[in-house]
Amino acid sequence: MAAEPDIRAIPARLPGRFRVMPLLIGWLLSLVLPPNAAWAAPVAHRYGTYTFWVDVLENGLQAISVPDDTEPTATVFVIYSVGNRMEEDGTHGITHLAEHAAFSGTPAAPMDVLIDTVESQGGEANAFTRDDMTVFYDHRIPTAMLAEVLEMEADRMRNVAFSDADFRHERARLEAEEQSTNDPRLQLRQWRRHAAFGGTTYGAGLFNAAGNSRAPGLDAAAVRAFYDNWYQPGRAAVVVVGPDPGAALPMVRAAFEDIPAPAAPMPHRVDIGRSLPTPGTVEFDTGLTRPRAERVWVGPGMDHLTDRLALEALALLHSGQPPTDRETREVFVDGMLGSSLFVVAVTGEDADSGAGQLAAQVTRDTLTEDALERAKAAMSASLSDRSVRTRPYFSLAVDFGLHSRWDLLGPLLEQDANVRALTVDDVKGAVSRWLRPEQAWTLRYHPDTAGLAALPSDKDALHAAGIAAAESGDLARAIAAFERLLSLTTDDMNTVIYRYTLGDLNFRLRRHGEARRHLEAGLAVIDYPALRELLEQVDAADGMGTPPPTKADADADPDGGADDAPATSVRVVDTTGATPAWATEAASVMGRLERWRDAPFKTDLVIQFEESAGEGIAGYYQPSTKTLVVGLSNSERFNRGTMLHEMFHALQDQHFDLSALDSAVDDLDGERALAGLIEGEAMLAVSELMDYDFFAHGKLPDDGPIDPSRFQGIYRYGDGQRFVKHLRDVGGWPLVSAAFRNPPRSSAEIYHPERYLNGWRYRPPRRLPRVRPGDDERVIMDDVMGEYGLRMLLSCAPETRSLAPVLGAALSGDRQITIRMPSGALRMEWVLVFENEASAIRFSEVAATAAAAVPAMTDLEVVHHGYRRRVRGHAIGLSWTVPAPVH
């Protein structure tokens, strides 16, 4: 962590500068003045392990700086105390639409200029809207461009143009985004809030059947009026993470101080009010697969901190109840800054009576000091180890700016101390004030039995099905859905969310090993506290758990034996060369292949036996000429396996036209994917019909060099075989046949068959960042290396070999070009796009070690291009030269 700055280094242009005992004076002022008062000098607040310096401009904007020298970059958060709570039923979604409209550009910076400026320097620019805030962020920008970015954000604060075409573009983007994120859990939350808050503030609006709010029907004039009312400096906090406050705070002031405060500002407080609807009973038709019932109370906001923490502790003590075949039980707090909902829910056939019983138990249960101490320990752990500039949704800096802007900085800074001070009497008092029986809503959700159909393949529908199953207590179905979703995502945040969800679902089923696997994989992407907290619970649970049951690998005698194989309608009509005695088995082998694959040969075969099929080649099948060659230079068992293998290729060709499949491939990675399918199926035939365990022999060594041909063989015959076997286990031979009609397009799908099954697609970038041929240079190759290429590079060096599957799984796209230079030497440019930043950084750290094991890779340069919005990933560029060939 950076040392605390010397406040005396702040330039003299800051108002009311002081020179004597700055830290003491700032501390004394913080005791006697409210958090947002416009005092003359920045005031320091300690939050977590960081010091936040707060300055207030004359127009009301809060300028906040937190030094952090763990990275050589800066991060900017522009946080507005404007969220969904400002909406009503008729304007539901307008806050999110205003956020989108802010990206439509200003006269000084038209659409995409800000984003392109930030991304061109390896940063990331985006925004998000929540219940109590709208946040724009510029993540990991060079400190040299901090002033420029702040000026652009200040321009966006008041000068959005709302041009018709750009506004309609952003509104269409929001409409599609809402539909893609709609799911039963979101609907449940909105139904619950709409009932309890009566269609205003946190309860405004319900989503329609397509998943949309009212936003797609709002015009630019309505949104502009909302923007003009709320997006004002007096409702904004600008937080700069990284540089010393002595440099950062004057930059914020210079960028934002000339923005005038409105003559009639909107009130900072948006009162939740006590004019809430009278609690009653409401029923809903839902997409759940089981009945669900809830008892819901409107609870305290953060301004009633002790009561809020007391009810959170109570919910924590009653949460995590193990599901049964009949029902699942939940107790949780849906917490917002200004209010909260305390929810008791039961899903199952007896949901309504079960919810009533659980609510009575929670509100009347005798609480012990020991139990409360356990809850307090868990809550304290969740407040620690937060990062100041982790992903913006979870940043400690966003928390600080949000609470400061809502005049809730005191409760935020006191939260940990208040948790430690909680008593049993505090909990009992909170229950008596907030959870009285007459204050409870009864909500009943009726199921949709059509939701029990097979899981959909569409990503959005699959997500909805997974949430519906989880909310219905159908955990096995939910796990299946989220496993598929995990294979589809290339976004690091969604990856973490799905990993957490799978960890939680498996933990609830007491499958501790599977839960641990998902949580550890999620932490490797983002060190998010919720993952770590759940992992600690998994580790503390009794027993280590067992993996989920899998289908047995071996069926009983799959081929039925050679002697009783049925006669085939076609035969081997001729053999050439030194035909071995065992070649008489050829017709019997054909029958076994037909029975095993459930597919007949359509034409006769001719086998050509040769003493050698070629250097390093055991045999081959040539689809274009229908030539089948078997070499005889190995052992008899090996040669017989080769004949079976090549005969199977002939069977594939007769059903799927291998030449046509090959001609449809347009890049190197596609060729490798097709080879994995074709060779993998043939090797599966050899493995099962001849009881040959390829995996026992086809492993990469832990040490020593790697022969490229061996690496290729392990991929084609090992990973390819696993791919085909996975398809067969899931959907039988019809699914394998379907794969030949719609082949995998990338080696990543071979390595991860679940991706292929869920329609995942590798995304090579259409153009490479900062790669341009120079004068007299010529591009002679432009191709896709794929996960195969990355794994092969990492496997070259023993030190990086173990990282090949880990980093390979995070690769979402690549392109490599070869440029011939005037000297005849080749310049290679390879850009690899990773789905998460952690993997991109790790690869950039080890690329040189891997390349050092490849003699042809000289003069290697590694460039981190940062997040690329167009490919939705983090790009790393490799550049090296290959000497001119010697003739």
N, C-alpha and C positions, 0 to 999 in steps of 0.2 A: 504494500500500500504506500502511496506517496506521503512524504512528510507534510505536516500542516504548513500552509504557506504563511509567509510573513505579510500580514495585512498592510504593513507600512509600504510594501512594494507596489500597492495599487496606485496608479497614477493620480495626480492631483485633481483631475477633472471629476472624480467621484465627489458628490456633495458631502459637505460636513466631514471631511477627512479628519482623522485624529492621529496623534503621534505617540501618545503615552499609554502604556498598559492596554493595548488593543484587545487582547483576549478577555481580560478581566472586565473591561467596560462593555464589550459585546455581551458577555454573560449576564452582567447586571441589568443591561437593557432588556434582555430576553425575559428577565423575571418580572419586570414592571410593565412591559408593553405587550399588547396582544400580538400573536404571531404575524399578522399581516399589516401591522401599523407601519406607516411610511417614515421610519426613523432615518437618521442621517447617514448611517454607515452600515455596511454589511454585517450581519449577525451570524455567528457560527452555531450550528446544531449538530450534535453527535447522533448518528443513526447507524446502528450496526457497528462496523469497524471503520466507518467513513465520516468525514466532516463535510457538512453542506453549508455553504455560505449563501445567505439570502439578502438580496438588495431589492428594494421596491422603487420603481420609477414613478414619476409624478402622474403618469396616466394610469397607474394602478397595476401595471404588469410586474410580475415577480421574476426577477433575474436570479437564477440559482446556479451555483458552480460547485462541483465536487471534484477535487483533484484525484487523479488515478494514473499512476505511471506503469501499470501492468501491461499497457499496450501503447504503441507510439502514435495512436490515432485519437480522434475526438468523436464523441457521439452527442447529437442534439436531440432533445425531446421538447416539442412544443405541446403543452398539455392544457387543454381547455376544460374548465368545469362545466361542460356541456355534454349531456348524454341522453339516453333514451327516456330518462325521467322528465325531460322537458316536453314530452309528446302527449297528445291526446288521441283518442280513437281515430279521429279524422285525419290526423297527421302522422299516424304510426309509420315509422321508418324514415322520417324526414331528417333525423340527425345523421343517420348513416348516409343518406343521399347527399346531405350537405358536405360530408367528408369526401365523398366521391367527386362532387362538383368542384371542390378545392383543387383537384388535380386537372381540371379542364383548362387551367392556365390563366395568366394575367396579361395585360398589354405588354408588360416588360418581359415576361417569361411565358410564352405560349405553352400549350399542352406538351408534356414530356420533357421540357427543357430542364426542369429541376431534377427529375429522375435521371435523365441522361447525363447531366453534369456530375451527379453523385456517383453513378455507376461507372462512368468513364475513369474514375480514380479508384475503383475497387470497392466503393461503399455500397450501401443499400438504403433506399428511400421508400417509405411506405407509410401507412396509417391504419388505425383501427378505432372502432367506436364501441363503447360499453355502456353500462347503466348510468354511470356518473361521469364519464369522461370521453373526450375525443383526443387522440394522441397522434401527432405527426412526428415521424422520426427520420433522422439521417444518421445511419449507423456506420461507425468505423470510417470516417472520412479523414483525409490528411489534415493535420492541424493547420497547414498553410492555407487551406481553403475554408477554414471555419468562418471567417468574416463574410466571405462570399455567400456561403450557405445561409448564415443568419440573415443577411440582407434579402435573400430570396424567400425565406420563411416570413419575414416581416412584410414583404410585398404580398404574399399570399394571405396574410391576416386580414387585409382590408381591400384588396384590389382584384379579387376574382372576377373575370370578365362575364361569365355566364353566357357566352356565345351560344347560339341555338344549336349548332351542329355538335360542338364539343359537349354541351350539357346533355344532349340526347344520347351521345355515345356513352357517357359515364352512367346515365340512368339505365341504359341497356345492360351495361356491365353489372350494375347492382342487381338488376332483375335476375340475371343468370346466376349471380353469386348467392342470392337468397334461395333460389331453387336448389342449388347444389348443396347448401348447408342445412336444408330443412330435414328434420327427422323427428321421430316420435318424442324423444326426450325434450327437444326444443318446444314442441307443441304442448307437452305436459306442463313445462314451466310456464308458458304463456297462459294456458287455461287456468292454472293455479293462481298466477299473479292477477289475471284479469278478474277473477272472482273476488280475491281478497282485497284488491285496491280499487275495484270499481271502475276500471277503464280509464284511469288517469295515472300520471306519474309512472311508477314501476309497472302498473298493470295496463298501460295503454296498448290497445290493438291486439288482434289475433291474426295469425297468418291464414291465408286462404288455402284451398286444396292443393294448389301448385307450390305453396311454400312462400308466397309473397306477402309483404306488408302493403300499405297504401302507397309506398314510395313510387312504384312504377307509374302511378296515375297522377303524380304531382307535377305541376309545371314549374318552369324556371322562376317565375315571379314569386311563387309561394316559397320556394327554397331560398331565393335571394333575400326575401323578407326575414326568414328565420336566421340566415347567415348574418344579416345586418344587425339583428337584435342581440345575438348571442356571441358571435365570434369577435370579441372586443378585448383590448389589452387588459381591462380590469377583471377578465375571467380567464386569463392565460398565465401560465408559468413556463418560462423557457429555462430548461435545465441543460447545462453543458457539462459533459463528463470528460475528464482527461486533463486538459491544460490547467495550469495554475490559475486560481481566481484573479490574480493580479492582471492576467492577460484576458481571461474569458469574460469577466463581468463588464469591463469597458466595451468589449465588442458587442455584447447583448444590448447595452445601453445605446451605443451608437446606431445599431440597426433598428431599434424599436422605440426610442424616446420621442420621435417626431410624430408617431401615430396618436391622434387626439383621442381623448376619452369622449364617449358619447354624452350629449347634453342631458339625456334622460336614460341612464343605464338601467338594464334589466336588474331586478333584485338578485343579489348573489344567492340568497337562500330560496330554494323552491320547496315550499312547505308541503310535506306529506299530508299534514292535517289530521284531525281526529274525526273528520266527517266521512269516515270509511263506511262502506255498506255494512248492514247488520249481518253477522254470520248466519249461514243457513246451509242448505244441501243443494248441490249442483251435480248434474249427471252429464257425461260426455260419451259419445261414440268415438272410438279410437282405433288405431292400428295395432294395438297390443295383441298378444296371443293368449293372454289370460286376464281374468277380471282383476282390477286394482282398486283399492280404496285408500283414502288419505284423511287424516285429521290435520288441519292446518291452522296455525295461529299467526297473526301479525305481531312481530317482535320488535325489539329495540334496534336503533341505528347506532353508529359509532359514537354519537354524542351521549349515549347511555352506556359507557364503556364497561363498567363492572357487570351490569345485567347482560350485556351482549356476550361477554366472555363466559359468564356463568352458564348461559344456555348453550353456548358452543361446547363447553366441557360436558354438560349433561348429554348432549347429542353424541359426543364422542364416546362416552361410556356405554351407550346403548347401540352404537353402530357396529357393523361387522358381524351381525348375527348370522351363523351359518345357514345357508338355504337348505330346504328339504324338498322331497319330491312334491309336496303339497303346496309350499309357499316360500316366498322370500320376504324378509322384514328389513325395513330401513328407517333410520332416524337421522335427520340432517338439518342443517341451517342453510337456507338460501340467503346469503348475506349481501346487502348493498350498503352504501355509506349512510343513507338516510333512513333505512328501515331494514327489516329482515322478515323471513318467514321461517317458523319452526315447523318441520314436517315429520309426521309419523305415517309410514306407508306400509301396506301389506299387499302382496300380489299372489293370487291363488284362488282356488274355488271358494274358500270361505273368507274372502278378503275383507268384507265389511265388518263382520264380527271380529275378525282378527285385528283389524286396525283399531277398533274400539278397545279391545283388551290391551293391546300394546300401548295405546295412549294412556290408559289408566295406570298401567305399570310404570311408564316413564314419569308421569306427573306425581305419582304417590309413592314411588319407591324410596326406601330409606337409604340415604347416601352415606357412605362411610368416609372417614378421612383418608384411609389407604386408597380407596377407589379414586377419590378426587386427586390425590397426589399422582396417580398413574396418568390421569387425564391431563393434569398440568404439565407433567414431564413431556408428554407427547406434543402438547401445544407449544411449549417453549422450544422444542427441537425444530418445529416447523417455522419458527421465527428466526432461526440462526442460519448461518452459512448461505446467505443470499448474496448474489452478485450485483454490483452496481450497474453493470451494463451487459447483462446476459440478454437473451432474446427480449425484445421490448415489452412483451406481454407480462413478463415476470421480473422486470428490472426493479431493483431497490430504488433507483433514481425516479422511476415513474411513480412508485408508491409515495415517495417523499413529496414530489411535485403535486400529485393529486390531492393528498391530504392537506398540504399547505394551502392550496388554492381554495379548498372547501372550508378553510378555517378549522381543520381537524388535526393540525399538527401536534397539538398537545396529546390527544388520545393515541396517536400513532407512536410518539416517542415514549409514552407511558405504558404501552401495551405489554411489554415483557414484564415490567415490574408489577403490573396489575394481575397478570396471570399468576405470578409467584405468590401474590397476596390473597388470591381467592380462598374463601372459606366455605364450609358446608352451609353456613347460614346465608352466605351470598347466593348460593344456588337455590336454596329454599325460598329466599325472598324474591328472586327473579321468577321462579315458578308461580308464586302467589300473585305477582303483578301481571304477568304476561300469558300464563298458560291455564287460565281458569276454564272450566268446561264450557261455560256459556259463550266464551270467546272463540271457540273452535269452529272452523268450517268442516263440513263433511263433503268430500268430493269422491264421486264414484265414476270409474272409467270402464266402459263396456268393451269387450274385446272384439276383434275382427277375425273370425275363424279362417278367412282366406289367407291370413298371414302365416298359416302353417304350411303353405305350399313350399316347393323347393326354393332354395336361395336364388335370388336373381343374379344375373351377370353384370348388369349395369351398375356402375360404381355408386351413383347416388342412391339407387334403390337398394343396393347391398348395404350401404351404411344405414339406411332407414331400417332395414330388416334386422341388422345387428343390434341397433339401439332398442328396437321394439322387443327383441328377444331378451336383451339384458334387463329392460324395465319390467318384463313379464316373468323374470326368474328362470327363463329357459336358457341356462348358461351354456350348455353344450352347443346349442344353435348359435348363440351369440359369439362364442369362441370361433366357430367355423367361419362366421361372417367376417370377423375382424382379422382373422388369419388371411383371408382373401384380400381384404382391404389393405393390409400391410404390404402384400406383394404388389399392389397397384401404385402405391404412393411413391413419389420421388421428392416430396417436400419434407424437410427435416422436422418441422413442427408437427405435421400430421403423423410422421413416423413415431415421434415421442408419444403423442396422444394414443396411438393405436397400441404401442408397446405398454404404456401404462394401463390401458383398458384390458389388454390381454393378461397382464400381470395381476390385475385386480380380479378378473373373472376366474383365472386359475387358482388364485389364492382362496377365493370364496369356495372353490370346490376342493380345497386342501391339496391341490396339485402343486406342491411347493417348488419342485424342480423346474417345472415349466414356468411358473411365476417368476422365479429367480432369473431364468434365462432371458425372458422378455425385459425385465426391469434393468438388468445389467446391459443389455443391448441398447436400451433407451438412454441410459446414462452415458454410454459411449458417444452418443450423438449430442445431447445437451445435458449438462449436469443440473438437472431440474430437481428442486428440493422434494417435490411430491413423489418422484420416483424413488429417491433415497429413503424417504420416510416409509414408503410401502415396503421397500426391500428390507429395511430394519425389522418391520413386522413379520415378514416372511422368515427372515433368519431367526427371529425369536420364537417362532412357532415350534411346537413339539414335532419331532420327526422331520426327515428330509423330504418326504413326499416321494412319489413315483411318477415317471413320465406317463403320458396318456397311452392307453393301449393302442397298438398298431396292428395292421393286418399282417398275418404270418407271411413270411417271405416265400416259403416253399409250399406249393400244392402237392398233394400226394401223387407221385409218379406222373408228371404232366404229359409225358410222351407215350406212356403205355408200353414202352420197350420196343426194340427194333423188330423182334421176331413176330409180334402180332400186329404190326402196322398194316393198315388196310392198303389194298392195291390202289395205285394212283392211275388216273385215266391217261396220263402221258408218261414218258419215260426218257431215259438217256439213250438217244438213238445212235450215238457214236462217241468214241474217245480216240484221242490221238496221243502220240508220244509213248513213253514207256509206261503203259498202263499197269498199276500195281494190282495185286490180287484183291485187296480190299475194295477196289473200285466197283466190284460186283454188288456192293451194298448200296450203290447210288440210288437205284429205284426205291429201295426201302427207306433211304434217308429222305427222299422226296415225299413219300407218304407220311413220314413222321413230321416233316415240316408243315405239310398241309393240315394235318390234324392239330398240331400245336398252335398254328396261326389261324386256324379256322378259315383258310383261304386256299383254293385249288390252283395248281399250276395250269396254265392255259395252253402252253406249247411245249414241245419236246426240247431237251437240252443236249448240247454237245460240250463235253469237257475236254480240255486240252491239258494234259499232264506234261510238265517240263522238269528237267533236273533242277533248274533254277528259274523262278519267275522274274528275276531281276534282283539287283543288289539291294538287300534289306527288305525284299518283298516276298511274302509267303504265297500270295496268290492275288488274283483280282478278277473283277467282272467289268466288262466294258459295255455300257448300255447302248452306245451308238452302233456297235457291231454285234452285240449279243455274244461276245466272246467271253468264255469262262475258263480261266487258267488257274491251275493248282500246281504249286511247286512241290518238289519232293526232297528238298535239301534238309528238312528237319525230321524229327521223330515221327513214327507212324501215327501216334495219337494226335500230334500237332497237325500233321498233314490231313488227317481225316477231319479234324475240326475246321481246317481251312476249306476243305471241300464243302462242308455243311454251310459255312459262313458265306462262301461265294454263291452256292446254290440258292441261299436265302435271298441274296441280292437279286438274283434272276427272278425269284418269285415277287419281290418288291417291284421290280421293273415291269413285270407283266400286269400288275394291278395299278401302278401309280405313275408309270412313264418317268423314270428317273432323269432322262435327258431333258424332258420338258420342265421338270422341277429345277434342274440346274440352270437352264437358260433364263428362267424367270428371276434369278438372283442378280442383284446389281451392285453388291459391294462385298468386300472380303469377309466381313463379319457375318453377312448373310450366308456366304458359302460355308463358313464354319458351322453355323447353326444347322444348315441342311445336312452337313456331314454328320453332326452329332445325332440327328434323328435317324438317318439311314444306317450309319455304322452302329449306333447304339442298339437299334432293334436287332440287327444281325448278331451282335455280340450277346444279347439277351438270349437268343435262340441257342447259341453255342453253350452259354453258361447253364441253361436249364436242361437242354437235351443231352449234354455230355458231362454234366455235373462238374463244370469248370469254374472255379472261383477266381475270376479275373482280378477282383479287388485285393486279394491276398498278394498278388504279384505286381499289380500296377499302381504302386504308390511312389510318390516323390520322396527321395531320401532327405533326411534332416540336414545333412551336410554334403559338401562336395558340389561339383558343377552339375548342371542339368543339360542333358542332350535334348535339343529342340524336338527331335523326332519322338523321343520318349514322352515329352510333355504333350505332344500332339496325340500320341496313342492313348495316354491316360484320359485326355479330354474326350476323344471320339468314342473309345470303347468303355471307359469308366463312367464319366459324367453323362455321356450319351445314353448309356445303358440305364443309368439311374433315372434319366428323364423319361425314357420310354416305359420303364417299369412303373414310375409314378402315374403316368397317364393310364396304363392298364389297370393299376390298382384302383384308380378313381372311377374310371368309366368303361373298363374292359377293352376288348379289341376294337369295338366301334369308335371309341375315342382316339385310339392310336391311328386308325384309318383316317379319321377326320383331321388329324395332325398332318398327314400327307397331302390332304386337299387344301389345308391352310397352314403351311409350314411355319415354324418359328423363324423370326427374321433376325435374331441376334443371339450371340453366344450366351448372353445374360439369361435368356429364357431357357437354355439348356442347363445352365448351372442352377437355375431357380425355376423349376417347372410350374410352381404355383403362379408365377407371373404370367407364363404363357396361358394358363387356364383362365386367368382373369382379364385377358385382353391388354395386359401391360405392353407398352411399346418403348423401345430404346429411342432416344432423341438426339441424334447427332446434330451439332450446331450447323446452321446453314452457312455461316461465315465465321472465320476465326478472328478473334480480337487482335489487332495490331500485327497482323501477318500480311505482308505485301512483298511480292517479288521485286527485286531491284532491277536496275538497268542490265540488260544482257543476261538476265536470269530467266529460266523457263520452268514452269510447273510441269513435271512429267508424271506425277501420280497424285491423286486426291482420293482418299479411301477412309474406311472406318475400321479401326482395329478391334473395338469392342472390349468386353470384359476379358475375353481370351487374351487379347494383347496386353492388357494391364497385368493380368495374373502371370503371364509368361515373363514379363519384365521383372516383376517383383520376385519371381521364383529363381531368377538367375543368380542372385546372391543369397547365401544361406541366412544372412542377417535379416533379410526382408521377406524370406519365403513364407513365414507364418502369417504375414500380413496380407498375402495374396487373396484369400477368400474374404477377409474382413473388408479391405478397401475395394475389392472387386464388387462386392454386394452393394456398395454405396455409389458406384459409377452409374450415371444416368445417360451419358452421351459422350462421344469423342469424334474428332476428325484429325487425320494426319495428311499433310501434303509433303511431297518431295520436290525440291527445287534444284535443278542443275545450274551450278554456277559457271561463269566463264572458264574457270580453271579445270572444269570437268568434275570437281568434287561435288558432293551432294549435300544440300542443307535440308535437314528434316525439321519440320514444325508439327508438333503434336499437342493439341489442346484437349484436355480431359475435363469433363464436367461432373462434379460430385453433388449428390443430393443434399449433403449437409456440410457445414463449414469445418467441423472437426475432422472429417475424413479428408477434405481437401488440404487442410494444414498438415495433417499427418503424412499424406503422400508427398507434399512439397519437402518435408523434412527428410524423407528416406529415398527420394528419387535418385539422388546422386550416388548413394550407396549401391542401389540396384544397378544403375547404369555403369558403375565402375567394373562390374563383372561381365560387361559386354564390350569386347575389344573395339568394335566398330563405332561405338558412341563416344566421340571426342568433342571437346570444347562444349560440354553440356551447360546450358543455362536453364534455370527454373524460375518461372515468373508466376506470381499469384495474381490473377486478373480480378479476383473478388467475385461477388455475386453478380450473375448476369440474368437480368430480368427476362430476356427473350427465351432463354432455355431453362429458366427457373432452377438454377443451380450455381455452384461455386466452381469457377474455372481455374485450372492450373495449366500453364503452358510449358512445354519442354522444347528446347531448340538445341540441335547438335549437328555436327558435320560428319560425313563419311568420306574418307579419302577417295580420290579418283581411282578407278580400277586400273590395274597395271595390265597392259596388253602384251 
